[in-house]
């Protein structure tokens, strides 16, 4: 069985963020780097080549083997900023209402720009997701 590609690395998250070519997306990533660190109290760690993660948990994957993943984090993808809120969103409609312009999938919050969302609600959502995962794992 192949080893997971997305694992923690020794790469510098600040250097990764500084390398984001789009200036607006880079500024949003710099803000997210600060926001996630403040909310979680964890240092940022690069997971693979493009995910900035905070904290770590171990789960049993589909092959019945333990695997690690960040408790929360973000990635500047081509189309959107992707924020990883691992418990998902259905448990906290109160935090999603009034958040702003976004899309979601199971555990991903997709934003075009930070200016499109309420920063206080986003902070609360990140905090809730991080604390929920710490309590579960």
C-alpha positions in Angstrom: 0.0 0.0 0.0 1.3 3.4 -0.9 2.2 5.8 1.9 0.1 8.9 2.3 1.6 11.9 0.4 0.2 14.5 2.7 2.5 14.3 5.7 4.2 16.9 7.9 7.4 18.3 6.4 10.2 20.5 7.6 9.3 23.2 5.1 8.8 26.7 6.4 5.1 27.7 6.3 6.0 31.4 6.3 8.2 30.9 3.2 5.4 28.9 1.6 2.9 31.7 2.2 5.5 34.3 0.9 5.8 32.3 -2.3 2.1 32.6 -3.2 2.2 34.5 -6.5 -1.1 36.3 -6.3 -0.6 39.3 -4.0 -4.2 39.3 -2.7 -4.2 35.6 -2.0 -0.8 36.0 -0.4 -2.1 38.7 1.9 -5.1 36.5 2.8 -2.7 33.6 3.6 -0.6 35.8 5.8 -3.7 36.8 7.7 -4.8 33.2 7.9 -1.4 32.1 9.2 -1.7 34.6 12.0 -5.4 33.9 12.7 -5.0 30.1 12.9 -1.9 30.4 15.1 -3.7 32.8 17.5 -6.9 30.6 17.7 -5.1 27.3 18.1 -2.0 28.3 20.0 -0.2 25.8 17.7 2.8 26.5 15.5 2.1 26.1 11.7 3.4 23.0 10.0 3.5 22.3 6.3 1.7 19.1 5.4 2.8 18.0 1.9 3.6 20.8 -0.5 0.6 23.1 0.0 -1.3 22.6 3.3 -0.5 24.7 6.4 -1.7 22.7 9.3 -2.1 23.3 13.0 -2.1 20.5 15.5 -2.3 16.8 14.6 -4.6 13.9 15.2 -4.5 10.2 14.3 -7.4 8.4 12.7 -8.0 5.0 11.2 -8.1 5.4 7.4 -10.0 3.3 4.9 -7.2 0.7 4.8 -7.7 0.2 8.6 -4.3 1.8 9.2 -3.6 4.8 11.5 -3.0 8.0 9.6 -2.2 11.6 10.8 -3.9 14.8 9.7 -3.9 18.4 11.0 -6.6 19.3 13.4 -7.2 22.4 11.2 -5.5 24.4 8.6 -5.6 26.0 5.2 -4.3 25.9 1.6 -4.2 28.5 -1.1 -5.6 26.5 -4.0 -5.9 27.9 -7.5 -9.6 28.7 -7.4 -10.1 29.4 -3.7 -8.6 29.5 -0.2 -9.5 26.2 1.3 -9.9 26.0 5.1 -10.0 22.6 6.8 -12.7 22.5 9.5 -12.5 18.8 10.2 -15.8 18.3 12.1 -17.7 19.8 9.1 -20.4 22.4 9.3 -23.8 20.8 10.0 -23.3 21.0 13.8 -22.9 24.7 13.8 -25.4 26.5 11.6 -25.2 29.4 14.0 -21.6 30.0 12.9 -22.4 29.5 9.3 -25.4 31.9 9.2 -24.0 35.4 8.5 -20.5 34.1 7.7 -20.6 35.6 4.2 -19.8 34.3 0.8 -18.5 30.7 0.8 -18.9 27.2 -0.4 -18.4 24.0 1.6 -17.8 20.3 1.0 -17.6 17.7 3.9 -14.7 19.4 5.8 -13.6 22.2 3.5 -14.6 25.8 3.6 -13.9 27.5 0.2 -13.4 31.3 0.2 -12.6 33.5 -2.7 -11.3 36.2 -0.3 -11.2 36.9 3.4 -13.0 40.2 2.7 -16.0 38.1 1.7 -16.5 36.7 5.3 -17.1 38.0 8.8 -13.8 37.6 10.5 -15.3 37.1 14.0 -17.5 34.3 12.8 -14.6 32.7 10.9 -12.5 32.9 14.1 -15.3 31.3 16.1 -15.7 28.5 13.4 -11.9 27.8 13.4 -11.9 27.7 17.2 -14.9 25.4 17.4 -13.5 23.0 14.8 -10.1 22.8 16.4 -11.5 22.3 19.9 -14.1 19.7 18.7 -11.3 17.7 17.0 -9.1 17.9 20.1 -11.9 16.6 22.2 -12.7 13.8 19.8 -9.1 12.7 19.3 
